[in-house]
Amino acid sequence: MGELVAGYPQLFTTDMARWRSYYVGKLRFAEAFMQGEPAFYGQVRRGAAVLNIRHVDRMPFDGDVREREVLLAAYIE
């Protein structure tokens, strides 16, 4: 098998403008692209870290599942 050299996690948000403001404005990621007006999909980069963001009308998590289980974990070094 070949060596894996990168990963591109896809994150969900119900508020693209707020997400964009936080990652680009506060965390200083560079906006690679945003699609649509208003934006529904995009990508930001900082160093070797690349994040894809997708708008959803509601989060794909059932009720209080986040209080009961550890669903996802991401680490950027």
N, C-alpha and C positions, 0 to 999 in steps of 0.2 A: 504494500500500500504506500501511497505517496505521503509526504509530510504535510501536516496542516500548518498553515502560516498565518491565518487570520480568521476572525469570527465577526459576524455582523448581526448582533442581537436586534430583534425588533421589539420595540416597546409600544404600549398602547396608552392613549390619552383620550379623555373626553373634552379636553380644552387645549387645542393645538397652540393658540396664542400664548396661553400661560406657560405651557411646556417650553415653547420656543424662547420666551422671555427668560425663563430660568436657566436653560442650558446654554443659550447664546449670550445672554446678558450677564448672568451671575457667574456661571461656571466657565465662561469664555471658550466654549466650543465654537468652531467656525461652521457656518451654515454651508453645506455642500450643495444642497438643492431643496426646494420645496415644490410640491406639485399641487395645482389647483388654486382656485380663488373662491372661497377661502381654502387655505392649504388643508389637504387630507392625508398627505404622505410626504415624508422628507428624510433627510439625512444630515447629521452633524458629525464633525470630526475634531479631535484634539489630540495631537501627536499621532500615535498609532491606534488610538481608540476611535472606533466608528460606531455610531448608533443610528439605527433606522427608527423612525417614529411613525405610527399609524393612528389616525383618528378613528375612534369607535363611538357610536351613540351611547353605549353603556358598557361598562367594564365587563369582561368575560369571566367574572368571578361570582359565585353563588353566595349571596347573603353574607354570613359571618365566617365563611371559609378561611379568610385571612387570619382570624383570631384562633381558629382551630388547627390550622396546618401551615407548614412552611412550604410555599408554592414554588417560588423561584428565587434564585440567588445570582447575582452578577458581581464580578469583581474586576475593576480596572486598575492595573498597577501603574 
